[in-house]
Amino acid sequence: ARSRASITFRDILAASRWQPAPQHGYQCVSCCRVFPTLWSVKAHIQHSSQEGYSCKVYYRRLKALWEKEHKEQEAAAPRV
């Protein structure tokens, strides 16, 4: 259920941390389009299927993988 949660600005920024910083906006990591504001890239992701892209699916899957990895790290951490 959490993996179906909406994509947040923090998720977008976390996904793009390995990308070179665009000089004129924010890049969608899925389709590589550049948008002038963080809000506009989030709107693009939310409505990407209407534009013929699957960016929303990409970000949801990425978020689910991060949550799985986080849970695995917590389970592997030594208990004090």
C-alpha positions, 0 to 999 in steps of 0.5 A: 500500500505504501508503494502506491503512495503519491510521489513527493518532492523529496522522492523526485530530488532523491531520484535525481541525486545521481544525475548531473544538475541541470542548469535550467530546471529539474530533470525527470529521471524517467524520461529525461525531460527538463522542467523549469520548476520542481512543481512542474516536474511533479505535475508531469510525473502525476499526469505522465500517462496522459502525455504518453509516458510511464514516468509515474510507474517508474517513480512508484517502482523506484519508491517501492524499491527504496522502501524495500531496501530500507526495511532490509537494512533495518532488519540487518542492523544489529539490535542493541 
